[in-house]
Each structure stands twice: as structure tokens, then as C-alpha cells.
């Protein structure tokens, strides 16, 4: 008895004569820092990447980086709208991480100040005892 295995058809190769696919990624750059207002002046820029080579699963783009066609998180996207949505998610994640780091630093500083205050009181109490002798 022989087993018959069904095989999937191989995906079609990409036609090399097709024009290169353009992919997009938004990023932010710091223009300058206003020290009087303690505010950053930031600009959002759109980076465009031309695909060097397209495979059935993704693209090779300008800086020899591979970008998936189907992955949920990609380096670059085929539409400006998808790229902007990804930029929004990246900035929300950045804010969440920075808030967590700030909270941790503030908690550590509070502990430090409590310890310094306790040690200061202890130091002055010991000084009073020595002076009274």
C-alpha cells in the first residue's frame, strides 16, 4: 500500500521586471530644546525605502534589511497610513516604558531621601549626646 502525499504548489516567483515596492516608516527627530519652557521641539519625518528584492514572504530594502509582508510588527509598511499607525504604537510603548523608568527613579530617590533624613537625625542626636557629656 503506497501513501500519496499532497504537496502544495510552490509560490510564484516575483517578476524582476516589476517596479520596486516602496515601503514607509515614520520617525521623530529633535529639532531643538527650549530651556526656558523646558520643552522639546520635535519633527516627524517620513522615511521611504525602495525594495531591492522581493520574495514571497517579504522585501529586502535599501539598507539590506529584510521586512516581512505579513508580520504584525515590521520595520516598514506598504502604506503611509499603516506606517503612521505603527509610529503611534511605538511612541505609546516608548511613553509607557519611560513612565515606568521615571516611577522607579522617583521611588529610589524617595528611599534615598528618607534614608538621608533618618541618618541626619541620628547624627544630630549622637552629637547632642556627645556635647552633653
Secondary structure as UniProt FT lines:
FT   TURN            16..17
FT   STRAND          22..34
FT   TURN            35..38
FT   STRAND          39..54
FT   STRAND          58..61
FT   TURN            62..64
FT   STRAND          65..68
FT   HELIX           80..132
//
